[in-house]
């Protein structure tokens, strides 16, 4: 009977120790999970910010392209107007 009681007591103490170890492990895992969640939130925020910057950059490049295209369209018209005001001298073939 004493041996059985001692076995029960030993089993109880082992289970209590294991329970404490498991609780400690769970606390550590919960802390790591919170850290991971925080890191993911920061990464998501950085991704959103990068997308916004990319969007702004694309918009700036598009505006530059539109400006350049407009300038290119205006350029031939300006040349024609200049040619009408200042006709090019005609080239005379050289005599042999």
VENKA-V462335 format. One record per helix or strand of 2 or more residues. SS is the DSSP state (H for helix, E for strand). FROM is the first residue (numbers start at 1). TO is the last residue. Records with the same first field share a line. If there is no record, write none. Layout:
SS=FROM-TO / FROM-TO
//
This chain:
H=2-85
//
